[in-house]
Amino acid sequence: MAFAYDHFTAAPAASANRFVVSQPMLNGAYTLTGTLTMPTAGARKVTVTHTLVSTVDTLGVITVTGTNLSGATITDVITPINSSVATGVKLFATITSIVGSGWTAVAGADTVVIGCDATQASLDCPGTLHAVVVNTTAAGTVTLADSKGTIAVLKASIAEGTYYYDIDVGLLTVTQTAASDITVVRSAPWSSS
């Protein structure tokens, strides 16, 4: 089996306005920032943060298009939540467009910012978690999980070394509580060469 890897060095943080800096809600394409990839290795879920201007608008939906870790085109339709954050369900590696529809202003256009959550997905399809390499003693805990739940929690200060798993997973997320230098060795996405 061919393996690929993701190198993680920083604890992930959400990036609320990574793709769209505060703009009035609209029907049509949003102006995207120049950064259309995720801030760390892997894929993340897209977030939409709504800000009320006066009276809540008819919010409609926001359709996000991009690619997953395999390079396939995917879309996610996110319904904004009044004065809150709505998180999509798909894991994106890149963003290619964000389009609003069904929005109607009531008393001035409400605003949105669009970014990503702190999820780090190393696999977004079924595959194999081969190993985790702790390159320097872990500064914080590292949690490995798949669609069924937690696989393992590597404790803070775990020693440098390679920890083998060789287990099938439905997807694979990596959550770090502090900046730890780790490498996740896993099966390559389906369409990788």
C-alpha positions as CSV (number, residue, x, y, z in Angstrom):
1,M,0.0,0.0,0.0
2,A,1.2,3.5,-0.8
3,F,1.3,5.9,2.1
4,A,1.1,9.7,2.2
5,Y,1.6,12.0,5.1
6,D,0.6,15.3,6.7
7,H,3.0,17.3,8.8
8,F,1.4,19.3,11.6
9,T,3.4,21.8,13.7
10,A,0.8,24.2,15.1
11,A,-2.3,23.8,17.1
12,P,-5.1,24.6,14.7
13,A,-7.2,27.7,15.2
14,A,-10.4,28.7,13.4
15,S,-10.0,31.5,10.8
16,A,-13.3,33.3,10.8
17,N,-12.6,35.5,7.7
18,R,-10.2,33.4,5.7
19,F,-12.3,33.4,2.5
20,V,-14.7,36.3,2.8
21,V,-13.9,39.4,4.8
22,S,-17.0,41.2,6.2
23,Q,-19.4,41.8,3.3
24,P,-23.1,42.6,3.0
25,M,-25.2,39.5,2.3
26,L,-26.1,39.2,-1.3
27,N,-27.5,37.0,-4.1
28,G,-24.5,36.2,-6.2
29,A,-20.8,35.5,-5.9
30,Y,-18.9,36.8,-2.9
31,T,-15.6,38.5,-3.4
32,L,-13.0,36.0,-2.1
33,T,-9.8,36.8,-0.3
34,G,-6.6,35.8,-2.1
35,T,-6.2,32.8,0.2
36,L,-8.3,29.8,-1.0
37,T,-6.5,27.0,0.9
38,M,-6.7,26.0,4.5
39,P,-4.3,27.4,7.0
40,T,-2.7,24.0,7.9
41,A,-2.3,20.7,6.3
42,G,-5.5,18.7,5.6
43,A,-9.1,19.8,5.0
44,R,-11.5,21.8,7.1
45,K,-15.2,22.7,7.4
46,V,-16.3,26.2,6.2
47,T,-18.0,28.6,8.7
48,V,-20.4,31.4,8.0
49,T,-20.6,34.2,10.7
50,H,-23.7,36.4,10.4
51,T,-23.9,39.9,11.9
52,L,-27.3,41.6,12.3
53,V,-27.4,45.2,11.1
54,S,-30.9,46.2,12.2
55,T,-33.8,43.8,11.7
56,V,-32.8,40.2,10.7
57,D,-32.9,39.7,7.0
58,T,-34.3,36.6,5.2
59,L,-30.9,34.9,5.2
60,G,-31.2,32.4,2.4
61,V,-28.3,30.0,1.9
62,I,-24.6,30.1,1.0
63,T,-23.2,27.6,-1.5
64,V,-19.5,26.8,-1.1
65,T,-17.6,25.0,-4.0
66,G,-14.1,23.7,-3.8
67,T,-12.1,20.5,-3.7
68,N,-11.6,17.8,-1.2
69,L,-8.3,16.1,-0.3
70,S,-8.7,13.8,-3.3
71,G,-9.0,16.8,-5.7
72,A,-12.6,16.1,-6.5
73,T,-15.0,19.0,-6.8
74,I,-17.5,19.2,-3.8
75,T,-20.2,21.7,-2.7
76,D,-21.7,22.4,0.6
77,V,-24.9,24.5,1.2
78,I,-24.8,26.4,4.5
79,T,-27.7,28.2,6.1
80,P,-26.6,31.2,8.1
81,I,-27.8,31.5,11.6
82,N,-28.9,34.9,13.0
83,S,-26.1,36.6,14.9
84,S,-24.2,33.3,15.1
85,V,-21.8,30.9,13.4
86,A,-23.1,28.2,11.1
87,T,-20.6,25.4,10.2
88,G,-20.8,23.3,7.0
89,V,-20.6,19.5,7.0
90,K,-18.1,18.9,4.1
91,L,-14.3,19.0,4.5
92,F,-12.6,21.3,2.0
93,A,-8.9,21.4,1.0
94,T,-9.5,24.4,-1.3
95,I,-12.3,26.9,-2.1
96,T,-13.1,28.0,-5.6
97,S,-16.4,29.9,-5.2
98,I,-18.9,31.1,-2.6
99,V,-22.4,32.1,-3.8
100,G,-25.3,33.5,-1.8
101,S,-29.0,32.9,-2.8
102,G,-32.4,33.4,-1.4
103,W,-31.4,36.5,0.7
104,T,-33.8,39.4,1.1
105,A,-32.9,42.6,3.0
106,V,-35.4,43.8,5.6
107,A,-33.9,47.0,7.0
108,G,-30.3,47.2,5.6
109,A,-28.1,44.4,4.5
110,D,-26.8,42.1,7.3
111,T,-23.2,41.1,6.9
112,V,-21.3,37.8,6.8
113,V,-17.7,36.7,7.1
114,I,-16.7,33.3,5.8
115,G,-13.8,31.2,7.0
116,C,-13.0,27.8,8.4
117,D,-13.2,25.9,11.7
118,A,-10.3,24.4,13.6
119,T,-10.9,20.8,12.4
120,Q,-7.8,19.2,10.7
121,A,-8.8,16.3,8.5
122,S,-6.0,14.2,7.2
123,L,-8.3,11.8,5.3
124,D,-11.8,12.7,4.2
125,C,-12.6,9.3,2.8
126,P,-12.1,5.7,3.9
127,G,-8.5,4.8,4.3
128,T,-5.8,3.6,6.7
129,L,-4.1,5.3,9.6
130,H,-0.6,3.8,9.4
131,A,1.3,5.7,12.1
132,V,1.9,8.9,13.9
133,V,5.5,10.2,14.1
134,V,6.2,12.4,17.1
135,N,9.1,14.5,15.7
136,T,9.8,16.4,19.0
137,T,8.3,15.7,22.4
138,A,4.6,16.7,22.2
139,A,3.8,20.1,23.7
140,G,0.1,19.1,24.2
141,T,-2.3,16.3,23.7
142,V,-2.9,15.0,20.1
143,T,-6.3,13.4,19.5
144,L,-6.8,11.1,16.5
145,A,-10.5,10.4,15.6
146,D,-12.6,9.1,12.8
147,S,-16.3,9.0,12.0
148,K,-16.9,6.5,14.9
149,G,-15.1,8.5,17.6
150,T,-11.7,8.8,19.3
151,I,-9.0,6.4,18.1
152,A,-6.3,7.5,20.4
153,V,-5.1,10.4,22.6
154,L,-1.3,11.0,22.6
155,K,-0.5,12.6,26.0
156,A,1.3,15.9,26.4
157,S,5.1,15.2,26.7
158,I,4.8,11.9,24.9
159,A,8.3,10.8,23.8
160,E,9.6,11.2,20.2
161,G,9.0,8.1,18.2
162,T,6.8,6.3,15.7
163,Y,3.5,5.0,17.0
164,Y,1.9,2.4,14.7
165,Y,-1.8,1.9,14.3
166,D,-2.5,0.2,10.9
167,I,-6.3,0.5,11.2
168,D,-9.0,1.3,8.7
169,V,-10.8,4.6,9.3
170,G,-13.8,6.3,7.7
171,L,-12.1,9.7,7.9
172,L,-9.3,10.9,10.0
173,T,-9.1,14.1,12.1
174,V,-6.2,15.4,14.1
175,T,-6.7,17.8,17.1
176,Q,-3.8,19.4,18.8
177,T,-4.1,21.3,22.1
178,A,-0.7,22.9,21.6
179,A,2.0,23.3,19.0
180,S,3.4,19.8,18.6
181,D,5.6,18.7,15.7
182,I,3.9,15.5,14.4
183,T,3.6,13.6,11.1
184,V,0.5,11.5,10.4
185,V,1.2,8.7,8.0
186,R,-1.9,7.5,6.2
187,S,-3.2,6.0,3.0
188,A,-3.2,8.3,0.0
189,P,-6.5,9.8,-1.1
190,W,-8.3,7.7,-3.7
191,S,-7.4,9.8,-6.8
192,S,-3.7,10.3,-5.8
193,S,-1.1,9.1,-8.2
